[in-house]
Amino acid sequence: MYHIAIKEDINLISETELSDALARLPEWRREKALRFKFPSGKAECACSYLMLCNLLQEKYGITAQPHFNIGEHGKPTLLEYPDIHFNISHCKAAIAVAVSNHPIGIDVECIGRGNEMLANHVLNDDELHKMKSAADPKAAFTRLWTQKEALFKLLATGITDDIKELLRRHPDVCITTQTNIEKGYALSIARYSK
């Protein structure tokens, strides 16, 4: 069982809302958010943490602000709650946060960020064919990219050089993907099949 929260239209967050969000963060997270150059990056960092706090409170009754332990390849875990898993992803179109009792990976990306050179580098022949024959090749590429990113995040390995065959090599993983053409993003969640 997993739970997700999605926030769209991050670019509509006002300066006042951003200031309020930053004020609600623990010092370490506020410092991280303030390192972003643009307000959108600050908002994504601040809102994603607050979304995680809300999910933890709603689903697990945790009211204290969580601290992260960062793994070897950058995957965060909850320092105080090692049996609760989470993952965060954000792009200019949306923020996505997932919590679960089992390992989980989530990725959200804006449609249209890839190009043919990148597709040739990260997709195998079957995936390239699927992308090129799709009604919307950019959306198809973004769906495949988020599936691979969510899987890397689930595995906590970072991006490795087997990216072309990644999805084939992990039949034990269930990946759910949704595309929001109107808002301009694709989102994938990866978890182990039980």
C-alpha positions as CSV (number, residue, x, y, z in Angstrom):
1,M,0.0,0.0,0.0
2,Y,1.3,3.4,-0.9
3,H,-0.1,7.0,-0.7
4,I,0.8,9.9,-3.0
5,A,0.2,13.6,-3.0
6,I,0.5,15.8,-6.1
7,K,0.7,19.5,-6.3
8,E,0.3,21.2,-9.6
9,D,0.7,24.9,-10.7
10,I,3.8,25.5,-8.6
11,N,4.4,28.6,-10.7
12,L,1.2,30.2,-9.2
13,I,2.7,30.2,-5.6
14,S,2.9,33.8,-4.5
15,E,5.8,35.4,-2.7
16,T,3.8,35.5,0.5
17,E,2.9,31.8,0.2
18,L,6.6,30.9,-0.4
19,S,7.6,33.0,2.6
20,D,5.0,31.2,4.7
21,A,6.2,27.8,3.5
22,L,9.8,28.6,4.2
23,A,9.0,29.8,7.7
24,R,7.4,26.4,8.4
25,L,10.5,24.4,7.5
26,P,13.2,23.2,9.9
27,E,16.4,25.1,9.5
28,W,18.3,22.5,7.5
29,R,15.5,22.2,4.9
30,R,15.0,26.0,4.7
31,E,18.8,26.4,4.0
32,K,18.5,23.8,1.2
33,A,15.5,25.6,-0.3
34,L,17.2,29.0,-0.2
35,R,20.2,27.7,-2.1
36,F,18.0,27.4,-5.2
37,K,18.5,30.4,-7.5
38,F,14.9,30.9,-8.7
39,P,11.7,31.1,-6.7
40,S,10.3,28.1,-8.4
41,G,13.1,25.9,-7.1
42,K,12.7,27.3,-3.6
43,A,8.9,26.6,-3.8
44,E,9.4,23.0,-5.1
45,C,11.9,22.3,-2.3
46,A,9.7,23.8,0.4
47,C,6.4,22.5,-0.7
48,S,7.6,18.9,-1.3
49,Y,8.9,18.7,2.3
50,L,5.6,20.1,3.7
51,M,3.7,17.7,1.5
52,L,5.7,14.9,3.0
53,C,5.0,16.1,6.5
54,N,1.2,16.2,5.7
55,L,1.3,12.7,4.3
56,L,3.2,11.4,7.3
57,Q,0.7,13.0,9.6
58,E,-2.4,11.8,7.7
59,K,-1.3,8.2,7.1
60,Y,1.0,7.5,10.0
61,G,0.1,10.0,12.7
62,I,3.6,11.5,12.7
63,T,3.5,15.1,13.8
64,A,7.2,15.9,14.2
65,Q,9.1,17.3,11.3
66,P,11.2,14.4,9.8
67,H,14.9,14.4,9.4
68,F,16.5,12.7,6.5
69,N,19.4,10.2,6.3
70,I,20.9,10.4,2.8
71,G,22.0,7.0,1.3
72,E,25.1,6.4,-0.8
73,H,23.4,7.3,-4.0
74,G,21.4,10.2,-2.6
75,K,18.2,8.4,-1.7
76,P,16.8,9.9,1.5
77,T,15.2,7.8,4.3
78,L,13.5,9.0,7.4
79,L,16.0,9.0,10.2
80,E,13.5,8.4,13.0
81,Y,11.2,6.0,11.1
82,P,13.3,3.6,9.0
83,D,10.3,1.3,8.3
84,I,8.4,4.1,6.5
85,H,9.6,4.7,3.0
86,F,9.2,7.9,0.9
87,N,10.2,9.5,-2.3
88,I,9.9,13.0,-3.6
89,S,10.1,14.4,-7.2
90,H,9.4,17.7,-8.7
91,C,9.5,19.6,-11.9
92,K,8.2,22.9,-13.1
93,A,4.7,21.4,-13.7
94,A,4.2,19.4,-10.5
95,I,5.5,18.1,-7.2
96,A,4.9,14.4,-6.3
97,V,5.4,12.8,-2.9
98,A,4.9,9.1,-2.1
99,V,5.0,7.3,1.3
100,S,4.7,3.5,1.8
101,N,5.5,0.7,4.2
102,H,7.7,-0.7,1.4
103,P,10.5,0.8,-0.8
104,I,9.1,3.1,-3.4
105,G,10.4,5.4,-6.2
106,I,8.5,8.3,-7.8
107,D,9.4,10.6,-10.7
108,V,7.6,13.5,-12.3
109,E,8.8,15.3,-15.4
110,C,7.6,17.9,-17.8
111,I,6.6,16.6,-21.1
112,G,8.9,17.7,-23.9
113,R,12.1,17.9,-22.0
114,G,13.9,15.1,-24.1
115,N,15.3,15.1,-27.6
116,E,16.2,12.5,-30.1
117,M,19.8,12.3,-29.1
118,L,18.8,11.6,-25.5
119,A,16.2,9.1,-26.6
120,N,18.8,7.2,-28.6
121,H,21.1,7.2,-25.5
122,V,18.5,5.9,-22.9
123,L,15.9,3.9,-24.8
124,N,16.3,0.4,-26.2
125,D,15.1,-0.4,-29.8
126,D,11.6,-1.5,-28.6
127,E,11.2,1.6,-26.5
128,L,12.4,3.8,-29.4
129,H,9.9,2.2,-31.7
130,K,7.1,2.7,-29.1
131,M,8.1,6.3,-28.7
132,K,8.3,7.1,-32.4
133,S,5.1,5.4,-33.3
134,A,3.1,7.1,-30.5
135,A,0.6,9.8,-31.3
136,D,2.6,12.1,-29.1
137,P,6.3,11.0,-29.1
138,K,7.3,13.7,-26.6
139,A,4.8,12.4,-24.1
140,A,5.8,8.8,-24.8
141,F,9.4,9.6,-24.2
142,T,8.6,11.3,-20.9
143,R,6.5,8.4,-19.7
144,L,9.4,6.0,-20.4
145,W,11.9,8.4,-18.8
146,T,9.8,8.7,-15.6
147,Q,9.5,4.9,-15.5
148,K,13.3,4.5,-15.6
149,E,13.9,7.3,-13.1
150,A,11.3,6.0,-10.7
151,L,12.9,2.5,-10.9
152,F,16.4,4.0,-10.3
153,K,15.0,5.8,-7.2
154,L,13.3,2.6,-6.0
155,L,16.6,0.7,-6.4
156,A,18.6,3.5,-4.8
157,T,21.4,2.9,-7.2
158,G,21.6,6.2,-9.0
159,I,21.6,6.3,-12.8
160,T,23.7,3.4,-14.0
161,D,25.0,2.6,-17.5
162,D,22.4,-0.1,-18.1
163,I,19.7,2.5,-18.6
164,K,18.6,1.1,-22.0
165,E,17.7,-2.3,-20.6
166,L,16.7,-1.2,-17.1
167,L,12.9,-1.9,-17.4
168,R,13.5,-5.4,-18.9
169,R,16.0,-6.3,-16.1
170,H,13.5,-5.8,-13.3
171,P,10.3,-7.9,-13.9
172,D,9.8,-8.0,-10.1
173,V,8.9,-4.3,-10.2
174,C,5.5,-2.8,-10.8
175,I,5.5,0.6,-12.4
176,T,2.3,2.7,-12.6
177,T,2.4,5.7,-15.0
178,Q,0.0,8.6,-15.5
179,T,0.2,11.4,-18.0
180,N,-1.5,14.8,-17.6
181,I,-1.3,16.3,-21.0
182,E,-3.3,19.4,-19.9
183,K,-0.8,20.2,-17.1
184,G,2.2,19.0,-19.1
185,Y,3.7,16.2,-17.1
186,A,4.1,12.5,-16.7
187,L,4.5,10.7,-13.3
188,S,5.6,7.2,-12.6
189,I,5.6,5.2,-9.3
190,A,7.8,2.1,-9.0
191,R,7.4,-0.5,-6.3
192,Y,8.3,-4.2,-5.9
193,S,5.6,-6.7,-6.9
194,K,4.8,-8.9,-3.9
